Amino acid sequence: MTPEDRQLDAEFFLTHQPLILYRLARARYANLSGIGAALAPGRWNRPAQEAIYTSTEMGVPILERMVHTPKNLIPSNLAQMKIRVSGAWETHKNAMTDERTGGCMWIYRTISAAKAHFNASPNQFALGMNPFAVAVPSVIVPVWNVVLFPRGIGFWDHVSLESVGPFEFDPRLFPDDAGIEAPEQI
């Protein structure tokens, strides 16, 4: 079984209320705007589409950052975010909705299912019912990643920033000859 076919249990979202999500971001993007992903799109958002990539587990954003950083550089100028998602959820086959706000979170139990829908209707992936969140399994470890869409219906009713704090990698995670990543130009 490949990571793309790994299936996660969607019941997780019913038993973890409120839902706490974690994100590791450049300090200047440690907010709920989603502008960083709009400028540099990821797997689940299109260019100019605001998105916030998070995980249900604190360690996964750290692993994601390590996967996407050259091994000879220690990422710097990072902040760790803790994000809260709350609501009066009703479950449907592949979604959770809150009738009061119209907020909706789509849930894909496998990456393959999410990719099939995203590739078949890229403009509807985050625009069709206009969900404020899409949950997909992580490729790295068997836990949930949740992509938040600030322009989705109900986002500001359900999503809040609990905390933001500085984050530094332990240099022992990188080769002895690793250098510190150059700071961003502002």
Protein Blocks (a to p, Z undefined) as FASTA:
>chain_A
ZZklpccdfklmmmmccddddddddfklmcckommmmmmccfkbcehiacddddfbfklm
mmmmmmmpcfkbccehiacddddddddddddfkbccdfknopacdddfbfklmmmmmmmm
mmlmmmmnopabdcdddfkbccddddddfkbghklmmgccfbdcdddddfklpcfkbccd
ddddZZ
